Amino acid sequence: VNKGATTLTVPAKSGSFGSSVTLTATLTRNSDNTGLSGRTVTFSVGGVAVGSGTTSASGVASFNWAVTNTVPGAYALGASFAGDASYLASSGSSTFTKQGLTAIAINSVSGQRTATVTFQATLTRTFDNAGPISRAINWTIDGVAAGTSFTGTGGIATLNYVIPAGATLGAGHTVKAEFLGDTLYVGQSTTASWQVLNPSFNGRSAFQNWIPSVAGQIVQVTVRNSADVVVQGPTTLGVDSSGSWQLFTSLGAGTYKVSVKGSHWLRRQVTGVVLNTTTGTSTIITSLINGDGVSDNVIDLSDYTQVVVAFNSAGPSGDLNGDGIVDLSDYTVVVTNFNLVGDP
């Protein structure tokens, strides 16, 4: 018995992990291209059998496949007919493009008016949390398109943004990062909030006769208006390793007096400090005089007595230079600055 030759035609398909995709193949006899019904066709993806279907009256077999979670990319999509008493076996192939699901996260951002802030979006594929590179991220800030950047190492894309001088203060701002998707990855977007900070009094203080790093030192900052009335503070702030501190304020633009006091340093006041409504002030420089161990803004017998009582101990009371022992160095600080009085 002469068996008839057959052909299997397999169209390309695509889908993402977890989705259901209908794989199809059309079985025809070569003599007249008529579809053959009632025949079993087996499907494979990447060389692995995934299921089978029976051909319809028009020769089309189908199978609904739940896409498995493997590396995104192009996989061989195959279909085969084993043959029977009347027809010869045949097979066909094409490509199944497996798209990876993605996720986007945006960093937390805050800044003052006119400052440049950097938004960062991290695009990852959920299969293994790797970051696809060279993918376009479209940015929308407060409802306005703000540009496009491309992912680099780790799937990170950044956008530098200058906060408008008239931006509303507070946390009611939004940033959206959107990946539209492509042949390998499903699109994704996310929206986050960000904050425009109040203007600030910006200062840097030197702590005289202090040996260790100043990072973590505490200052009390007080703001007075031109009439010498306290309008903010005293506010306790920590300083960084350079002695810098920042006091955010809701005060209006104007000229102020700013005083700074350390724990055992005399208060120092700077007048004529101009506050604007964008970033605030230029850097307020103070050099704080050491020796006020009892923190009453004057170096006198009380401070002298504190050092004498604690002499040769590890402190911390009386250890004015922070070297871990109360000794002649601390005594010298008090004697040198004796009778000095801090500013208001």
Secondary structure as UniProt FT lines:
FT   STRAND          6..9
FT   STRAND          13..16
FT   TURN            17..18
FT   STRAND          20..29
FT   TURN            30..32
FT   STRAND          40..45
FT   TURN            46..47
FT   STRAND          48..54
FT   TURN            57..58
FT   STRAND          60..66
FT   STRAND          73..81
FT   STRAND          90..100
FT   STRAND          102..106
FT   STRAND          110..112
FT   TURN            113..114
FT   STRAND          116..125
FT   TURN            126..128
FT   STRAND          136..141
FT   TURN            142..143
FT   STRAND          144..150
FT   HELIX           153..155
FT   STRAND          156..162
FT   TURN            165..166
FT   STRAND          170..179
FT   STRAND          188..197
FT   STRAND          200..207
FT   TURN            208..209
FT   TURN            215..216
FT   STRAND          218..224
FT   TURN            226..227
FT   STRAND          230..238
FT   TURN            241..242
FT   STRAND          244..248
FT   STRAND          254..262
FT   TURN            263..264
FT   STRAND          268..275
FT   STRAND          284..288
FT   TURN            293..294
FT   HELIX           301..309
FT   TURN            310..312
FT   TURN            317..318
FT   TURN            320..321
FT   HELIX           328..336
FT   TURN            337..339
//
